[in-house]
Amino acid sequence: MYRIGSVTLDGTQSYDPNPTRIGRSLTYHWTLEQCLGVCTIPPYPITGADTATPSLPLFDPGVRHFSYYTFKLVVNNGRTDSTNYARTIVHVVGHHIGPSPK
């Protein structure tokens, strides 16, 4: 298994539809909700999970294999968590043939 790149999740379009106080900033919480196929993202917390745009590495799942990752974003306006959760699906298709490059 070798790294083939990275993916950046994007929650920058999130907003508070009922802002009650000017200056209240949004906070973000990303989690890996589900993995189907060959799960190659290590099972540790997402770096930058508390930002609008965290990045994480992607690894080749192998020839004729695939991975589907579902990430969940919860946004908080300083008082309550969002009730309409954003879900992002990342599909990785294996393409590497031969030994992993060094």
C-alpha positions as CSV (number, residue, x, y, z in Angstrom):
1,M,0.0,0.0,0.0
2,Y,1.4,3.4,-0.9
3,R,0.3,7.0,-0.8
4,I,-1.3,8.2,-4.0
5,G,-2.2,11.7,-2.9
6,S,-4.5,13.5,-0.4
7,V,-8.0,14.8,-0.2
8,T,-9.2,18.0,1.3
9,L,-12.7,18.1,2.7
10,D,-14.5,21.4,2.3
11,G,-17.1,22.8,4.8
12,T,-16.5,26.5,3.9
13,Q,-20.1,26.8,2.5
14,S,-21.5,26.2,6.0
15,Y,-23.4,29.1,7.5
16,D,-25.7,30.0,10.3
17,P,-29.2,30.6,8.8
18,N,-30.3,32.5,11.9
19,P,-27.4,34.5,13.2
20,T,-28.4,36.1,16.5
21,R,-25.1,37.7,17.5
22,I,-22.6,39.3,15.2
23,G,-19.1,38.0,15.8
24,R,-20.2,34.4,16.7
25,S,-18.0,32.1,14.7
26,L,-18.8,28.6,13.5
27,T,-16.8,25.6,14.7
28,Y,-16.4,22.3,12.7
29,H,-16.2,18.7,13.6
30,W,-15.4,16.1,10.9
31,T,-15.5,12.4,11.5
32,L,-15.0,9.3,9.3
33,E,-18.4,7.8,9.5
34,Q,-18.1,4.7,7.3
35,C,-15.7,2.9,5.0
36,L,-16.7,0.3,2.4
37,G,-14.3,-1.8,0.4
38,V,-10.6,-1.8,1.2
39,C,-10.2,0.7,4.0
40,T,-6.7,2.3,3.6
41,I,-7.2,5.5,5.7
42,P,-5.6,4.7,9.1
43,P,-8.1,4.6,11.9
44,Y,-6.8,7.7,13.7
45,P,-8.4,11.1,14.1
46,I,-8.5,13.4,11.1
47,T,-5.8,16.0,11.2
48,G,-7.6,19.4,11.3
49,A,-11.0,17.8,12.0
50,D,-11.9,21.0,13.8
51,T,-11.3,23.2,10.7
52,A,-13.5,23.9,7.7
53,T,-11.0,22.2,5.3
54,P,-9.1,19.3,6.8
55,S,-6.8,17.2,4.6
56,L,-5.9,13.5,4.9
57,P,-3.7,11.1,2.9
58,L,-5.1,8.6,0.4
59,F,-3.5,5.3,-0.2
60,D,-3.9,3.0,-3.1
61,P,-6.3,0.1,-2.1
62,G,-4.7,-2.2,-4.7
63,V,-5.5,-3.4,-8.2
64,R,-9.2,-4.2,-8.8
65,H,-10.1,-2.9,-5.4
66,F,-11.9,0.2,-4.3
67,S,-12.7,2.3,-1.2
68,Y,-15.7,4.5,-0.4
69,Y,-15.3,6.8,2.6
70,T,-18.2,8.7,4.1
71,F,-17.2,11.7,6.2
72,K,-19.7,13.6,8.4
73,L,-19.5,17.3,9.2
74,V,-21.2,18.8,12.2
75,V,-21.1,22.6,12.5
76,N,-21.8,24.5,15.7
77,N,-22.7,28.2,15.9
78,G,-21.6,28.6,19.5
79,R,-24.9,27.5,20.9
80,T,-26.1,24.4,19.0
81,D,-24.9,21.7,16.6
82,S,-26.2,21.6,13.1
83,T,-29.1,19.2,12.6
84,N,-28.6,18.8,8.8
85,Y,-25.3,17.0,8.7
86,A,-23.1,17.3,5.6
87,R,-21.8,14.0,4.3
88,T,-19.0,13.8,1.8
89,I,-18.2,10.6,-0.1
90,V,-14.7,9.9,-1.4
91,H,-14.3,7.1,-3.9
92,V,-10.8,5.7,-4.4
93,V,-10.1,3.2,-7.2
94,G,-7.0,1.0,-7.1
95,H,-4.7,1.5,-10.0
96,H,-1.2,0.5,-9.0
97,I,0.4,-2.6,-10.6
98,G,3.6,-4.0,-9.3
99,P,5.6,-3.4,-6.1
100,S,5.1,-0.2,-4.2
101,P,7.5,2.6,-5.2
102,K,10.2,3.5,-2.7
